[in-house]
Amino acid sequence: MFVSALGAITGGDLNRLKLPKVKSAVVVLIDGLGYLNLKEHAGHARNLSRLLVDSGDHAIRVGFPSTTAVSLTSFGTGLRAGTHGILGYQILGVDGATRNMLSGWSSNENPRLWQENESVIEIGAQHGVWGHMVASPEYEGSGFTEVFMAGAAFYAESDLNRRVLEAKRIASQPNTLTYLYFAELDQAAHRFGVDSGQWVQALEAIDSALSALSGPFGVLITGDHGVIDVSADNHIYLDAIPGFCESVTLAVGDPRALFCYGDKEAAARAFEGSGVVGYLATFDQLIEQGWVLGAHSIDVVPDFVLIAKGQTAFYDRRTSKAQSLKMVGQHGAIDDRETRVPLIRGGGFI
C-alpha cells in the first residue's frame, strides 16, 4: 500500500494498486484497526465507514504473524512477511536471549543488520519524492522506526488533531509521501478490549481527527492487524499441559502465535492428550500454505509456531510478563478478524 502511494506520485511499476496519479500522498496506519472491527463499530467511525464504502468496501490481508512488527516492516518496505528479516514480535537471538522486535533495540545496535532492504522512503528519495513520518514522540529515533521507515523526516506530535494537520501541511507540498501513524486504538484494545467504551472512544477520536485530512493529495487508510478479545477464562497455560514444557524450552511472542523452540512432535503429543485446540506449524508449512514467503532472519528461526484457534490465547508462564496476562485484545494468529484490514481511499485516490 505504501509503495503504491509512492508509485502514484512517481508513476511506473511501483503503483501496484493502480491508484490515480497525484503530486503527493498521505498513508494513514491505525494500529489495530481490523476490517471486521471497523464494520462492527461503524456507527462510532462515520467518517472512516463512509470512506470505506465510497472506495469500494475493500479489505486486504496482512502476513503472518498478524502483529505490528511484521506488518509495519512489510508496509515500510513493500515486502512480504518472511522476506524482510523481521519474523515476529519476539524471537530467540543467536546470543540465547529473547529479542523484542518493537521495543528491544539498544542504542549501540544497527537495526539494518536485521532489515537490510531499502525502505519505501529510501526508494522514493531516489525518485525525488521526500518521505515523512508523523507520529507520537516516543517513536522518534527508535530502532524499530529505523527498521521500517528509514530515511523519513520525523515530526513528533502527541495530539491527534495536530498530528493530522501536520500531515496535511506536509502533503500540501508536491513530491512528498507522508506516513501518519496512530497507536492509540491498539493500546486501548490490549488493555480494555475492542468492545470496551475506552476502545470506542479512541476510535471516535481518531475518526474525528481524520475528518480534517482532505485535499487534492492522495489518502490511503489501513491497519496492521485486527483484534480479537480473549477473556481470562480462555487463557491456556502451557506449563499446565503435562509434557509440553518438557518438550519446549522456550515459547515467546504474541499469545496467539507463540514461537516455540523444542520438539514439535513431542509437543503435539502433549497437546493431543490434553484436549487443547490449536495449530502447530513449522515455517516450512507456513510457506507451503502461503502465509509467509520465507524464514529470513539473523536470529534463531523457531522450530514451530503455536497458533491459537477461536477466542483463545496461549501463555507460557515461565516467560510471560504479568502485564501480558492482563491483556484483553489479542492478535497474531490467522483468524479473519486478525488478518483482514480495511483498504480505504480518500482525497485524490477516490
Rosetta silent file (secondary structure, phi, psi, omega in degrees, C-alpha in Angstrom):
SEQUENCE: MFVSALGAITGGDLNRLKLPKVKSAVVVLIDGLGYLNLKEHAGHARNLSRLLVDSGDHAIRVGFPSTTAVSLTSFGTGLRAGTHGILGYQILGVDGATRNMLSGWSSNENPRLWQENESVIEIGAQHGVWGHMVASPEYEGSGFTEVFMAGAAFYAESDLNRRVLEAKRIASQPNTLTYLYFAELDQAAHRFGVDSGQWVQALEAIDSALSALSGPFGVLITGDHGVIDVSADNHIYLDAIPGFCESVTLAVGDPRALFCYGDKEAAARAFEGSGVVGYLATFDQLIEQGWVLGAHSIDVVPDFVLIAKGQTAFYDRRTSKAQSLKMVGQHGAIDDRETRVPLIRGGGFI
SCORE:     score description
SCORE:     0.000 S_00000001
   1 L     0.000  -48.317  179.757    0.000    0.000    0.000 S_00000001
   2 H   -63.777  -41.850  179.355    2.741    2.495    0.950 S_00000001
   3 H   -67.127  -32.451  176.846    4.762    1.585   -2.121 S_00000001
   4 H   -67.091  -38.411  176.653    1.659    2.055   -4.300 S_00000001
   5 H   -62.136  -39.779  174.545    1.202    5.554   -2.909 S_00000001
   6 H   -61.746  -44.504 -179.693    4.788    6.295   -3.918 S_00000001
   7 H   -63.254  -29.570  177.624    4.079    4.867   -7.358 S_00000001
   8 H   -68.024  -22.982  177.468    1.040    7.126   -7.707 S_00000001
   9 H   -87.576  -44.098 -173.615    3.443   10.073   -7.378 S_00000001
  10 H   -88.768  -25.230 -171.063    6.318    8.753   -9.493 S_00000001
  11 L    81.334  169.605  176.712    4.425    6.604  -11.998 S_00000001
  12 L    95.161 -164.489 -171.673    5.630    3.205  -13.169 S_00000001
  13 L   -71.814  -14.754 -179.800    5.517   -0.299  -11.726 S_00000001
  14 L   -64.501  -24.914 -176.414    5.593    0.787   -8.095 S_00000001
  15 L   -80.995   73.615 -174.249    1.885    1.648   -8.299 S_00000001
  16 L   -67.810  -28.187 -179.480    0.671   -1.887   -7.634 S_00000001
  17 L   -88.186    0.198  179.578   -2.840   -0.746   -6.679 S_00000001
  18 L    56.588   46.704  179.644   -3.199    1.283   -9.906 S_00000001
  19 L   -74.663  153.892  175.468   -4.017    4.425   -7.949 S_00000001
  20 L   -61.430  150.869  178.860   -4.761    7.723   -9.739 S_00000001
  21 L   -65.356  133.243  176.423   -1.792   10.000  -10.374 S_00000001
  22 L  -137.757  166.233  177.689   -1.183   12.547   -7.589 S_00000001
  23 L   -90.690  -23.806  179.176    1.511   15.062   -6.665 S_00000001
  24 E  -156.179  165.850 -177.192    1.680   13.988   -3.013 S_00000001
  25 E  -153.485  151.506  171.663    0.112   11.444   -0.685 S_00000001
  26 E  -121.202  129.002  175.310   -0.591   10.615    2.962 S_00000001
  27 E  -114.663  120.491 -175.288   -0.859    6.997    4.061 S_00000001
  28 E  -101.319  129.348  173.241   -2.513    6.523    7.447 S_00000001
  29 E  -118.986  116.455  177.053   -1.946    3.420    9.547 S_00000001
  30 E   -99.359  106.036 -175.753   -4.258    2.944   12.521 S_00000001
  31 L   -60.069  126.312  176.798   -2.642    0.265   14.640 S_00000001
  32 L    86.004    7.406  179.610   -5.139   -2.487   15.476 S_00000001
  33 L   -88.809   94.552  174.664   -7.872   -1.389   13.057 S_00000001
  34 L   -81.259  153.584  178.864   -9.211   -4.636   11.621 S_00000001
  35 H   -58.664  -47.968 -179.122  -11.752   -4.621    8.805 S_00000001
  36 H   -70.108  -34.180  175.365  -14.323   -6.517   10.883 S_00000001
  37 H   -59.502  -43.713  179.631  -13.590   -4.388   13.961 S_00000001
  38 H   -67.554  -44.038 -178.463  -14.420   -1.295   11.920 S_00000001
  39 H   -62.310  -38.183 -177.992  -17.535   -2.789   10.321 S_00000001
  40 H   -74.772  -16.381  179.439  -18.906   -3.831   13.703 S_00000001
  41 L  -123.100   33.723 -174.925  -18.383   -0.341   15.137 S_00000001
  42 H   -58.439  -34.835 -179.064  -19.290    1.635   12.020 S_00000001
  43 H   -66.210  -18.338  178.727  -21.601    3.962   13.951 S_00000001
  44 H   -98.584    2.072  179.614  -18.647    5.174   16.011 S_00000001
  45 L  -142.756   64.268 -172.402  -16.470    5.867   12.946 S_00000001
  46 H   -66.990  -34.433  178.772  -18.795    7.530   10.474 S_00000001
  47 H   -67.347  -50.606  179.550  -16.040    9.256    8.528 S_00000001
  48 H   -63.144  -41.498 -178.891  -13.949    6.111    8.087 S_00000001
  49 H   -64.739  -40.162  177.740  -17.011    3.989    7.356 S_00000001
  50 H   -64.330  -44.830  179.146  -18.233    6.405    4.684 S_00000001
  51 H   -63.853  -36.618  178.754  -14.812    6.488    3.040 S_00000001
  52 H   -62.080  -45.016  178.408  -14.627    2.690    3.162 S_00000001
  53 H   -66.035  -44.386 -178.359  -17.932    2.382    1.299 S_00000001
  54 H   -62.988  -28.101 -178.615  -17.021    5.150   -1.157 S_00000001
  55 L   -97.697   14.094  171.848  -13.744    3.399   -2.000 S_00000001
  56 L   105.287    0.844  178.360  -15.379    0.011   -2.684 S_00000001
  57 L    55.170   50.948 -177.199  -15.587   -1.588    0.784 S_00000001
  58 E  -100.135  149.611  171.231  -12.349   -3.490    0.278 S_00000001
  59 E  -125.626  150.888  172.986  -10.190   -5.408    2.744 S_00000001
  60 E  -121.954  162.584 -175.684   -6.647   -6.679    2.339 S_00000001
  61 E  -110.985  132.796  178.357   -4.918   -9.452    4.266 S_00000001
  62 L   -82.732  169.433  179.682   -1.786   -8.994    6.346 S_00000001
  63 L   -82.493 -168.275 -176.787    1.021  -11.530    6.602 S_00000001
  64 L  -118.061  142.537  -11.091    1.896  -13.902    9.428 S_00000001
  65 L   -69.236  156.562 -177.831    2.057  -13.457   12.298 S_00000001
  66 L   -79.676   77.168 -172.759   -0.605  -10.755   12.291 S_00000001
  67 L  -142.134  156.494 -170.768    1.428   -8.469   14.504 S_00000001
  68 H   -58.949  -45.532 -175.655    2.762   -4.929   14.345 S_00000001
  69 H   -58.475  -42.401 -178.976    6.466   -5.718   13.943 S_00000001
  70 H   -74.498  -48.204 -175.142    5.873   -7.889   10.878 S_00000001
  71 H   -65.681  -42.262 -179.863    3.088   -5.853    9.281 S_00000001
  72 H   -68.518  -33.403  176.827    4.788   -2.478    9.629 S_00000001
  73 H   -67.722  -39.428  173.906    8.024   -3.836    8.196 S_00000001
  74 H   -62.810  -43.343  179.105    6.086   -5.173    5.212 S_00000001
  75 H   -58.388  -48.169 -173.380    4.312   -1.806    4.949 S_00000001
  76 H   -79.245  -13.703  179.811    7.537    0.195    5.053 S_00000001
  77 H  -114.477  -19.239 -174.431    9.483   -1.998    2.626 S_00000001
  78 L    76.491   17.430 -176.502    6.783   -3.322    0.298 S_00000001
  79 L  -111.134  149.105 -179.545    7.994   -6.868    1.031 S_00000001
  80 L   -73.669  155.408  176.168    6.014   -9.921    2.111 S_00000001
  81 L   -55.940  138.512 -179.997    6.302  -11.493    5.558 S_00000001
  82 L    96.407  -10.095 -176.814    9.226  -13.886    5.814 S_00000001
  83 L  -114.611  -14.156 -172.471   11.463  -11.961    3.399 S_00000001
  84 L  -103.816    4.294  172.363   12.349   -8.735    5.207 S_00000001
  85 L    97.311  -15.694  179.132   14.141  -10.117    8.269 S_00000001
  86 L  -105.647  101.608 -173.023   11.527   -9.393   10.973 S_00000001
  87 L   -83.865  -28.342 -175.572    9.801  -12.727   11.607 S_00000001
  88 L  -169.202 -177.282 -179.962    7.700  -11.853   14.637 S_00000001
  89 L   -66.873  -44.697  176.149    7.134   -9.766   17.738 S_00000001
  90 E  -132.371  148.013 -178.840    9.635  -11.787   19.766 S_00000001
  91 E  -153.802  156.857  178.237   12.273  -14.257   18.659 S_00000001
  92 E   -78.934  122.663  177.199   15.276  -16.083   20.120 S_00000001
  93 L   -76.987  162.734  179.752   18.500  -14.239   19.401 S_00000001
  94 L   -67.093  -17.242  178.031   21.692  -16.017   18.467 S_00000001
  95 L   -85.354    1.504  178.701   23.050  -14.967   21.863 S_00000001
  96 L    88.737   -1.422  178.305   20.375  -17.064   23.583 S_00000001
  97 L  -100.082  152.270  177.589   18.336  -14.080   24.791 S_00000001
  98 E   -76.502  132.493  179.375   14.816  -13.233   23.711 S_00000001
  99 E  -104.427  131.243  172.821   14.630  -10.268   21.317 S_00000001
 100 E   -98.234  115.035 -173.274   11.680   -7.860   21.290 S_00000001
 101 L   -77.650  -13.509  177.314   11.476   -6.509   17.743 S_00000001
 102 L   -90.134  -50.234 -171.464    9.346   -3.492   18.662 S_00000001
 103 L  -122.835    5.723 -172.886   10.993   -2.065   21.751 S_00000001
 104 L   -96.509   23.549 -177.585   14.072   -4.172   22.432 S_00000001
 105 L   -90.268  128.587  176.661   16.623   -2.203   20.421 S_00000001
 106 L   -89.388  160.779 -175.095   19.670   -0.887   22.245 S_00000001
 107 L   -67.005  -20.359 -178.048   21.377    2.353   21.255 S_00000001
 108 L   -98.394   10.116  178.512   24.523    0.566   20.069 S_00000001
 109 L   -96.729  151.122  174.602   22.740   -1.801   17.669 S_00000001
 110 L  -103.233  103.296 -177.029   22.373   -1.343   13.938 S_00000001
 111 H   -60.408  -22.328 -177.734   18.757   -2.274   13.091 S_00000001
 112 H   -74.231   -7.361  170.390   19.648   -2.605    9.428 S_00000001
 113 H   -68.615  -29.843  178.776   21.507   -5.801   10.196 S_00000001
 114 L   -86.184  -41.814 -178.718   18.058   -7.318   10.746 S_00000001
 115 L  -121.975   95.013 -171.180   16.241   -5.437    7.973 S_00000001
 116 L   -95.522   -1.398 -178.653   18.747   -4.788    5.214 S_00000001
 117 L   -80.901  157.678  175.205   16.340   -3.893    2.398 S_00000001
 118 L   -67.000  141.315  173.023   15.665   -0.361    1.212 S_00000001
 119 L   -79.492  161.508  175.217   12.630    1.290    2.732 S_00000001
 120 H   -59.074  -36.651  177.983    9.929    2.757    0.510 S_00000001
 121 H   -61.296  -42.803  179.829   11.060    6.163    1.796 S_00000001
 122 H   -67.279  -37.959  176.245   14.617    5.492    0.594 S_00000001
 123 H   -64.656  -41.373  179.287   13.334    4.336   -2.788 S_00000001
 124 H   -59.789  -40.560 -179.568   11.224    7.495   -3.011 S_00000001
 125 H   -60.168  -32.309  177.952   14.244    9.716   -2.401 S_00000001
 126 H   -67.851  -19.617  179.541   15.876    8.188   -5.482 S_00000001
 127 L  -105.602   10.562  179.107   12.871    9.440   -7.471 S_00000001
 128 L    78.149   21.400  177.115   12.840   12.913   -5.930 S_00000001
 129 L  -110.280  127.570 -172.084    9.990   12.168   -3.508 S_00000001
 130 E  -101.778  128.341 -172.177   10.671   13.156    0.087 S_00000001
 131 E   -97.016  145.155 -177.926    9.375   10.962    2.882 S_00000001
 132 E  -138.173  150.385  174.323    7.952   11.997    6.232 S_00000001
 133 E  -127.160  127.181  178.185    6.641   10.246    9.331 S_00000001
 134 E  -117.845  118.062 -174.142    4.145   11.926   11.665 S_00000001
 135 E  -159.604  176.782  177.195    3.579   10.087   14.938 S_00000001
 136 L   -63.453  148.632 -171.921    3.664   10.335   18.712 S_00000001
 137 H   -57.510  -28.100 -173.820    7.061   11.493   20.087 S_00000001
 138 H   -66.362  -13.341 -178.581    8.063    8.154   21.624 S_00000001
 139 H   -92.783   -5.965 -178.613    8.700    6.663   18.190 S_00000001
 140 L   -69.823  126.238  176.151   11.258    9.250   17.130 S_00000001
 141 L    74.306    8.711 -179.174   14.710    7.736   16.712 S_00000001
 142 L   -74.044  157.907  178.359   13.691    4.256   17.859 S_00000001
 143 H   -61.423  -40.684 -178.236   15.391    1.179   16.491 S_00000001
 144 H   -70.219  -34.000  174.627   12.175   -0.166   15.050 S_00000001
 145 H   -59.312  -38.450  176.976   11.399    3.121   13.289 S_00000001
 146 H   -67.576  -30.301  179.685   14.761    2.723   11.565 S_00000001
 147 H   -61.824  -46.488 -170.278   13.816   -0.838   10.618 S_00000001
 148 H  -114.655  -13.411 -176.195   10.774    0.064    8.537 S_00000001
 149 L  -128.437   34.425 -178.236   10.782    3.836    7.985 S_00000001
 150 L   -59.499  135.317  177.719   14.464    4.532    7.342 S_00000001
 151 L    94.480   -8.284 -177.406   15.104    7.865    5.676 S_00000001
 152 L   -81.111  140.130  169.426   11.889    9.564    6.796 S_00000001
 153 E   -76.951  127.209 -172.733   11.926   13.027    8.346 S_00000001
 154 E   -96.548  134.839  175.070   10.159   12.624   11.693 S_00000001
 155 E  -122.633  114.287 -175.669    7.509   15.019   13.012 S_00000001
 156 E   -90.539  129.566  178.874    6.529   14.362   16.629 S_00000001
 157 L  -154.140  118.156 -179.573    3.001   15.218   17.732 S_00000001
 158 L   -77.710  -38.555 -175.988    1.089   13.806   20.706 S_00000001
 159 L   -73.940  131.537 -175.777   -2.264   15.444   19.968 S_00000001
 160 H   -61.097  -45.719 -176.675   -4.372   13.522   17.439 S_00000001
 161 H   -66.805  -42.546  178.774   -5.809   16.572   15.708 S_00000001
 162 H   -68.617  -29.877  176.419   -2.484   18.373   15.389 S_00000001
 163 H   -61.395  -44.764  179.250   -0.953   15.145   14.122 S_00000001
 164 H   -66.077  -43.366 -178.773   -3.436   15.102   11.239 S_00000001
 165 H   -64.796  -33.061  176.516   -2.978   18.795   10.481 S_00000001
 166 H   -65.777  -43.234  177.494    0.798   18.325   10.335 S_00000001
 167 H   -63.062  -39.712  178.885    0.399   15.531    7.792 S_00000001
 168 H   -64.435  -40.539  178.862   -1.976   17.712    5.799 S_00000001
 169 H   -61.342  -45.071 -179.699    0.518   20.586    5.846 S_00000001
 170 H   -63.373  -41.884 -176.514    3.289   18.361    4.517 S_00000001
 171 H   -68.246  -15.106  176.606    1.028   16.925    1.813 S_00000001
 172 L   -70.554  -12.446  178.615    0.318   20.428    0.505 S_00000001
 173 L   -96.719  133.006 -179.327    3.861   20.327   -0.874 S_00000001
 174 L   -66.582  158.487  177.380    4.393   18.367   -4.125 S_00000001
 175 L    60.244   41.426  174.788    6.634   15.291   -4.248 S_00000001
 176 E  -125.881  141.804  175.845    6.010   14.344   -0.625 S_00000001
 177 E  -125.437  119.750 -173.265    4.972   10.981    0.800 S_00000001
 178 E  -118.645  131.831  174.171    3.794   11.046    4.415 S_00000001
 179 E  -101.314  119.115 -178.593    3.240    8.175    6.836 S_00000001
 180 E  -113.266  120.017 -170.146    0.718    9.116    9.547 S_00000001
 181 E  -119.568  136.197  174.252    0.577    6.683   12.486 S_00000001
 182 E  -123.880  118.339  176.986   -1.900    6.159   15.321 S_00000001
 183 L   -96.253  -12.509 -167.294   -1.034    3.692   18.100 S_00000001
 184 H   -63.618  -34.703 -178.047   -3.858    4.709   20.432 S_00000001
 185 H   -68.029  -42.881  179.125   -6.508    2.279   19.182 S_00000001
 186 H   -65.509  -38.405  178.876   -4.285   -0.777   19.619 S_00000001
 187 H   -62.449  -42.588  177.826   -3.243    0.396   23.066 S_00000001
 188 H   -66.432  -36.667 -179.608   -6.890    0.644   24.142 S_00000001
 189 H   -64.270  -46.915 -179.116   -7.623   -2.780   22.630 S_00000001
 190 H   -61.149  -39.478 -174.473   -4.859   -4.554   24.524 S_00000001
 191 H   -81.857  -40.115 -171.280   -5.852   -3.016   27.819 S_00000001
 192 H  -119.747  -19.471 -176.915   -9.640   -2.960   27.603 S_00000001
 193 L    96.583  158.031 -175.704  -10.763   -4.935   24.531 S_00000001
 194 L   -77.559  -11.393  177.072  -12.483   -3.882   21.307 S_00000001
 195 L   -99.503   12.144 -177.442  -15.947   -3.976   22.865 S_00000001
 196 L   -90.354  158.826  174.703  -14.993   -1.556   25.634 S_00000001
 197 H   -63.795  -33.320 -179.366  -16.000    2.057   25.996 S_00000001
 198 H   -66.854  -39.580  178.289  -12.333    3.045   26.025 S_00000001
 199 H   -66.453  -43.203  179.178  -11.724    1.418   22.613 S_00000001
 200 H   -61.204  -41.668  178.946  -14.812    3.092   21.161 S_00000001
 201 H   -62.785  -40.681  177.864  -13.660    6.462   22.490 S_00000001
 202 H   -64.454  -41.610  178.397  -10.243    6.002   20.853 S_00000001
 203 H   -62.637  -45.389 -179.857  -11.899    5.058   17.555 S_00000001
 204 H   -62.150  -40.490 -178.882  -14.193    8.083   17.697 S_00000001
 205 H   -66.187  -42.924  179.139  -11.299   10.429   18.453 S_00000001
 206 H   -67.356  -42.553  178.827   -9.179    9.135   15.565 S_00000001
 207 H   -60.399  -43.335  179.245  -12.156    9.187   13.191 S_00000001
 208 H   -64.023  -44.687 -179.830  -12.924   12.776   14.135 S_00000001
 209 H   -61.456  -40.432 -176.441   -9.308   13.882   13.710 S_00000001
 210 H   -72.272  -14.191  177.556   -9.061   12.246   10.280 S_00000001
 211 L   -63.190  -19.328  178.574  -12.108   14.152    9.030 S_00000001
 212 L   -85.506   -6.777 -176.427   -9.717   17.093    8.527 S_00000001
 213 L   -86.409   78.933  179.969   -7.444   15.097    6.213 S_00000001
 214 L  -136.712  152.964 -179.250   -8.789   16.337    2.903 S_00000001
 215 L   159.097 -175.030 -178.955   -7.268   17.998   -0.127 S_00000001
 216 L   -75.031   -9.534  179.524   -6.029   17.310   -3.650 S_00000001
 217 L   -77.159  160.461  177.646   -3.390   14.886   -2.347 S_00000001
 218 E   -77.949  146.230  177.188   -3.955   11.135   -2.221 S_00000001
 219 E  -131.892  129.861  170.666   -5.072    9.484    1.022 S_00000001
 220 E  -125.367  141.067  179.481   -4.931    5.808    1.961 S_00000001
 221 E  -132.978  133.402  179.999   -6.013    4.460    5.363 S_00000001
 222 E  -153.514 -174.053  174.180   -5.442    0.955    6.705 S_00000001
 223 L  -127.941  174.374  177.827   -4.437   -1.101    9.761 S_00000001
 224 L  -103.749  -14.303  176.874   -1.637   -3.526   10.526 S_00000001
 225 L  -176.670  164.835  170.451   -3.879   -6.207   12.061 S_00000001
 226 L   -99.508 -171.488 -174.620   -7.268   -6.640   13.671 S_00000001
 227 L  -137.849  141.126  172.625   -8.067   -7.634   17.234 S_00000001
 228 E  -118.867  131.332  175.151   -9.885  -10.471   18.990 S_00000001
 229 E   -78.982  132.627  178.452  -10.978  -10.142   22.615 S_00000001
 230 L  -125.539  118.045  178.774   -9.855  -13.061   24.777 S_00000001
 231 L   -76.035  158.906  179.223  -11.227  -13.415   28.289 S_00000001
 232 H   -60.242  -28.023  178.316   -9.052  -14.719   31.111 S_00000001
 233 H   -65.540  -20.882 -178.950  -11.232  -17.847   31.139 S_00000001
 234 H  -102.626   14.491  172.199   -9.901  -18.647   27.659 S_00000001
 235 E   -76.045  135.629  176.838   -6.212  -18.388   28.569 S_00000001
 236 E  -113.938  118.298 -176.360   -4.410  -21.687   28.035 S_00000001
 237 E   -95.269  113.449 -174.263   -1.347  -22.123   30.241 S_00000001
 238 H   -64.715  -31.769 -179.600    1.241  -24.278   28.534 S_00000001
 239 H   -70.116  -11.434  177.502    3.044  -25.078   31.757 S_00000001
 240 H   -93.232   -3.768  178.607   -0.170  -26.762   32.932 S_00000001
 241 L   -91.907  114.342 -177.121   -0.187  -29.184   29.980 S_00000001
 242 L   -56.357  126.842  176.040    1.660  -32.378   31.014 S_00000001
 243 L    91.486  -16.726 -175.665    4.708  -32.954   28.830 S_00000001
 244 H   -70.176  -51.443 -176.812    4.597  -29.678   26.907 S_00000001
 245 H   -71.047  -17.861  172.938    7.240  -27.747   28.815 S_00000001
 246 H   -72.943  -25.606 -178.192    9.442  -30.829   28.879 S_00000001
 247 H   -98.859  -16.313 -178.232    9.458  -30.764   25.066 S_00000001
 248 E  -124.492  116.796 -177.679    9.614  -26.974   24.568 S_00000001
 249 E   -81.112  -24.866 -176.945   12.386  -24.998   26.236 S_00000001
 250 E  -152.335  136.241  174.590   11.087  -21.573   25.155 S_00000001
 251 E  -137.966  113.549 -173.551    7.804  -20.144   23.822 S_00000001
 252 E  -134.931  161.486  176.314    7.760  -16.389   23.115 S_00000001
 253 E   116.264 -157.725  178.343    5.836  -13.816   21.111 S_00000001
 254 E   -67.032  136.326 -179.218    2.175  -12.994   20.703 S_00000001
 255 L   -60.094  -15.771  176.014   -0.040  -15.234   22.867 S_00000001
 256 L   -99.008    0.481  177.174   -1.993  -16.152   19.726 S_00000001
 257 E  -155.939   74.742 -175.528    1.169  -17.022   17.748 S_00000001
 258 E   -82.408  131.064  174.130    3.911  -18.265   20.031 S_00000001
 259 E   -82.846  120.335 -173.359    7.332  -19.034   18.585 S_00000001
 260 E  -113.484  138.366  179.419    8.365  -22.355   20.112 S_00000001
 261 E  -119.052  112.965 -177.502   11.837  -23.858   20.414 S_00000001
 262 E   158.483 -154.151 -174.287   11.889  -27.581   21.049 S_00000001
 263 L   -93.650  106.472 -176.684   10.472  -30.887   19.847 S_00000001
 264 H   -63.212  -42.022 -176.752    7.360  -30.296   17.731 S_00000001
 265 H   -66.435  -41.025  177.992    6.291  -33.947   17.676 S_00000001
 266 H   -67.001  -37.874  177.239    6.565  -34.307   21.444 S_00000001
 267 H   -64.391  -39.064  178.889    4.660  -31.049   21.893 S_00000001
 268 H   -64.535  -39.040  177.828    1.944  -32.307   19.554 S_00000001
 269 H   -64.884  -39.058  177.561    1.597  -35.498   21.602 S_00000001
 270 H   -63.393  -38.788  178.578    1.238  -33.424   24.774 S_00000001
 271 H   -65.055  -44.599 -177.858   -1.488  -31.392   23.074 S_00000001
 272 H   -59.146  -36.108 -178.569   -3.362  -34.477   21.905 S_00000001
 273 H   -79.017  -14.317 -175.321   -3.531  -35.793   25.424 S_00000001
 274 H   -96.515  -19.851 -176.071   -4.765  -32.505   26.870 S_00000001
 275 L    81.820    2.759  178.424   -7.711  -31.785   24.595 S_00000001
 276 L   -72.867  139.709 -178.313   -6.378  -28.271   23.900 S_00000001
 277 L  -104.712  131.986  176.574   -7.138  -26.994   20.388 S_00000001
 278 E  -179.337  172.859  178.506   -4.564  -25.106   18.316 S_00000001
 279 E  -107.020  136.905  172.387   -2.326  -25.337   15.279 S_00000001
 280 E  -115.629  115.737 -174.951    1.311  -26.396   15.401 S_00000001
 281 E  -136.475  136.279  172.001    3.113  -25.357   12.207 S_00000001
 282 L   -81.285  166.378  177.242    6.728  -25.097   11.133 S_00000001
 283 H   -65.568  -31.504  175.222    7.836  -22.208    8.952 S_00000001
 284 H   -60.639  -40.825  178.345    8.158  -24.657    6.056 S_00000001
 285 H   -69.087  -36.432  176.805    4.470  -25.489    6.490 S_00000001
 286 H   -65.596  -35.648  176.579    3.587  -21.788    6.705 S_00000001
 287 H   -66.179  -44.044  179.261    5.470  -21.228    3.459 S_00000001
 288 H   -60.278  -35.252 -179.090    3.578  -24.089    1.803 S_00000001
 289 L   -84.666   -5.114  176.836    0.278  -22.527    2.904 S_00000001
 290 L    84.653    8.667 -179.656    1.282  -19.097    1.601 S_00000001
 291 L   -75.224  -31.385  174.815    1.262  -17.283    4.939 S_00000001
 292 L  -135.918  159.947  178.935    4.914  -16.320    4.590 S_00000001
 293 L   -95.312  -16.284 -178.817    7.331  -16.356    1.653 S_00000001
 294 L  -170.461 -164.380  179.273   10.349  -17.473    3.644 S_00000001
 295 L  -138.656   47.111 -177.593   12.065  -17.505    7.018 S_00000001
 296 L   -72.884  121.250  179.748   14.779  -14.893    6.554 S_00000001
 297 L  -165.816  145.277  172.469   16.257  -13.854    9.913 S_00000001
 298 L   -89.096   -5.843  174.691   19.637  -13.416   11.546 S_00000001
 299 L   -92.412 -171.763 -173.500   18.059  -14.690   14.756 S_00000001
 300 E   -90.194  114.409  178.622   17.017  -18.270   15.516 S_00000001
 301 L   -64.562  133.177 -177.921   14.004  -19.399   13.468 S_00000001
 302 L   -64.088  154.180  176.875   11.558  -21.214   15.769 S_00000001
 303 L   -69.537  -32.688  173.074   11.158  -24.968   15.481 S_00000001
 304 E  -163.032  166.618  177.697    7.413  -24.403   15.180 S_00000001
 305 E  -115.567  133.239  176.689    4.711  -21.830   15.842 S_00000001
 306 E   -96.854  112.171 -172.310    1.787  -22.491   18.171 S_00000001
 307 E  -108.369  127.097 -177.555   -1.208  -20.738   16.613 S_00000001
 308 E   -73.172  151.552  177.979   -4.375  -20.105   18.597 S_00000001
 309 L  -124.894  140.489 -177.728   -7.795  -21.125   17.321 S_00000001
 310 L    70.771 -152.640 -178.381  -11.072  -19.450   18.273 S_00000001
 311 L   -99.143   59.421 -179.690  -11.037  -16.901   21.078 S_00000001
 312 L  -124.345  166.809  175.682   -8.119  -18.370   22.993 S_00000001
 313 E  -147.944  141.895 -178.161   -4.567  -17.338   23.827 S_00000001
 314 E  -101.348  136.462  177.038   -1.537  -19.388   24.899 S_00000001
 315 E  -130.785  133.143  169.396    0.746  -18.390   27.741 S_00000001
 316 L  -103.204  102.823 -173.343    3.992  -19.918   28.928 S_00000001
 317 L   -69.676   -4.996  172.436    4.141  -18.620   32.474 S_00000001
 318 L   -68.794  -28.360 -175.270    7.860  -19.389   32.628 S_00000001
 319 L  -125.133  -15.931 -175.975    8.436  -16.329   30.448 S_00000001
 320 L   -67.215  137.175  174.957    5.138  -14.365   30.321 S_00000001
 321 L   -82.637  153.180 -177.659    5.136  -10.959   31.962 S_00000001
 322 H   -58.407  -37.838 -178.870    2.357  -10.096   34.396 S_00000001
 323 H   -65.502  -35.612  179.135    1.119   -7.280   32.135 S_00000001
 324 H   -63.576  -35.822 -179.505    0.776   -9.677   29.209 S_00000001
 325 H   -68.586  -15.342 -179.998   -1.502  -11.898   31.261 S_00000001
 326 L   -93.924   -5.993 -177.043   -3.861   -8.928   31.711 S_00000001
 327 L   -63.431  139.680  175.152   -4.288   -8.217   28.006 S_00000001
 328 L  -100.975  -59.173  178.306   -7.828   -8.398   26.654 S_00000001
 329 E   -73.900  132.899 -175.275   -7.413   -7.552   22.976 S_00000001
 330 E  -134.384  160.979  175.337   -5.164  -10.044   21.169 S_00000001
 331 L  -162.532  175.765  179.238   -3.821  -10.736   17.691 S_00000001
 332 L   129.226  -26.878 -174.461   -1.137  -12.698   15.881 S_00000001
 333 L   -90.294 -154.376 -169.043   -2.976  -15.752   14.546 S_00000001
 334 L  -116.350   12.546  177.056   -4.793  -16.449   11.256 S_00000001
 335 L   -67.234  146.858  178.679   -8.426  -15.646   12.030 S_00000001
 336 H   -55.093  -34.647 -178.217  -10.109  -13.217    9.594 S_00000001
 337 H   -63.537  -29.269  179.715  -10.699  -10.831   12.475 S_00000001
 338 H   -89.773  -34.915 -167.833   -6.929  -10.529   12.936 S_00000001
 339 H   -97.569  -16.664 -179.946   -5.688  -10.731    9.357 S_00000001
 340 E   -97.903  127.440  179.987   -8.149   -8.607    7.358 S_00000001
 341 E  -126.720  153.446 -176.559   -7.656   -4.835    7.433 S_00000001
 342 E   -72.803  151.145  170.926   -9.501   -2.108    5.535 S_00000001
 343 E  -117.423   98.285 -172.411   -8.235   -0.519    2.332 S_00000001
 344 E  -110.128  129.861  177.624   -9.706    2.985    2.455 S_00000001
 345 E  -108.811  147.814  176.309   -9.132    5.623   -0.221 S_00000001
 346 E  -151.635  177.384  177.990   -9.639    9.348    0.106 S_00000001
 347 E    56.780 -131.407 -178.521   -8.657   12.662   -1.428 S_00000001
 348 L   -71.048   -4.300  179.440   -7.072   12.291   -4.853 S_00000001
 349 L   -95.400   -1.953  177.032   -7.321    8.490   -4.680 S_00000001
 350 L   -79.906    0.000    0.000  -11.137    8.375   -4.854 S_00000001
